Amino acid sequence: MKILETPMLILSIALGIIPQIIQIIKTVEMPGNGAEKAATVLGIVKAAFELLPDEVRKLIGGDKVANFVNSVIDLTVKLLNVSGVFKK
């Protein structure tokens, strides 16, 4: 079914970059400065997004990428805080 090919490709890519986003989150982790750390993670992913071909960037859209990355950041940090991996 052709109509599902593009959405499934986008979903596959999105799910595929989650481990890299989590690794970036862990790399920038230090106590405090949550907003700055989140902005750094988002900036790194946006920089990588800019390397994609124009047609791919237009297909996905920068706002969708930013929203996705921010959601992954929020959920990941919340889990790592609750589990004690990140100390407050």
Helices and strands as residue ranges (DSSP letters): G 2-4, H 5-28, H 34-49, H 54-60, H 62-82
